[in-house]
Amino acid sequence: MTTYQIPTRRSSANEAIQVAREATVIREALKKCGYETRKKSKQPVWKIFVAPNDYYKLAYQPAPISAWELYPQNDDPSRQGLLTIIQKALSEQPSGICRKVS
């Protein structure tokens, strides 16, 4: 007799809650540094404006990646500054769970 484990939604629900918390922490840190953010509807994607018509997209990639991605990936100093702010915000979370950012 073979036993199958039934997947539960609890882990994905927990991940969704964690992502929402992280997004709030990231947005607050960016706002403190003078950046404007706008969420794309129905997607875990935010536009981070570095100039009126210039922005980066911050997107959460779900499992198995489970990481935040900042697009476009280039060597621009403004991107490096954003990455530093995001990484610092995530590392200071009280939950102790830190996701990677790239």
Secondary structure, 3 states (H helix, E strand, C coil): CCCCCCCCCHHHHHHHHHHHHHHHHHHHHHHHCCCEEEECCCCCEEEEEEECCEEEEEEEECCCCCEEEEECCCCCHHHHHHHHHHHHHHHCCCCCCCCEEC
